[in-house]
């Protein structure tokens, strides 16, 4: 019996996440990462909706195909609801601006939230899975195939940047990102990039949702509803320009957890800890648990890295960096993704470094920075500015360094490994500093005093203050 339960749990894990220990696909063509030049990219497509818009970068670009990812940016205006959808690959969403609520529908998990009001004449009362709050600086982990929706209840527009890891082993389709919408008649945001191998009907209907393709009788019988409701589900009576983001008249009325006292006190970190604690709400009529509810059904879905008061790397003269990895954000272990939020002061820099086991997708949130990237041939394949709203992809093992050109340069870097490892080529705990002095002297053909300068002159760890501040500190 115990063996059967174990097998059942393991099977569910593989069904839901495509395997507990995912690896990245190795199906990319060999020449896709033979990049002789990188470019800072802006989105090249924008789809307007009733209450917002979605922008996308071309996933067939060699840089995106090398990293095995796709990128989109969603802007929700007040009372904007991003329709429920799911994707063929894991997603990592960073909230660049705004706050609101979101929901994920995990198959097989109970509806643990119940409306407190009286039921209708048929004795039906609304029950649903947990609804979560998000705010600026949050990272949200979305597994493949899990339905996700989000809503903006404030005046400030919500801007959410979504990375789709099409190169993940969890994606059993091809490298093209796909959205599967449950409602509406909108254009799928990556549709224009897909090769139209089958012409005719697919080209005629550029919109639709997963109910649109079913016959009316199938849905009538499956849901026990009449044909008029079926037409609504299929989006037949809806104009396509409503889009993927619809306006909720009068605002959305959904049961959500109350505002935390810690939030009103300004202690955002306490709020995160409280909200991320596994839920103990139980569905009405029973307290039995099946073990599954204690893990997948109560998994922590978000972590704040943009507003955190405990950065992982901090130098008051240079800036700060906060990461979310599989160590402190367990959901990322399933997705095999991570994220890094950085903030650099003017003229501060990050030392040359590379990722041993991950591609890095750097998205500029605010300000601008000068970035250089070097490949295995020793060629500088990017030497230019990265500005707000642009993205730069740095492949695994390519060396990158950056200097802020604004009072504040803020960025988020998505990484294609849940536990990325970084190697530095300068400063404390760097590859250079870990070498014996004579190895440095002979490898670089230096005099001994010159080798000492290479090894010891930079006493900073990863973030380097502006040169004049560094010199003042060294002479103090």
Secondary structure, DSSP 8 states (H G I E B T S, - for coil): -HHHHHHHHHHHHHHHHS-SS--B---S-GGGG--S----B---EEEEETTEEEEE--TTSHHHHHHT-EEEEEEE-TTEEEEEEEESSEEEEEEEE--EEEEEE-TT----EE--S---TT----EE--EEEE-TTEEEEE-TT-EEEEE--SSS-EEEEEEEETTBTT--S-SS--EEESS---B-TTGGGS---S-SHHHH--B--TTTTS-HHHHHHHHT--HHHHHHHTTTTS-GGG-SEEE-TT----------HHHHHT-HHHHHHHHHS------TT-----SSTTTGGG---EEE-SS-SS-SEEETTTEEEEEE-TTT-THHHHHT-EEEEEEEETT-EEEEEEESS--EEEEEEESEEEEEEE-TTS-EEEEEEEETT-EEEE-TT-EEEEEE-SSEEEEEEEESSTT--EEESSSTT-TTTTS-HHHHHHHTT--HHHHHHHHHS---SSEE--HHHHHHHHH-
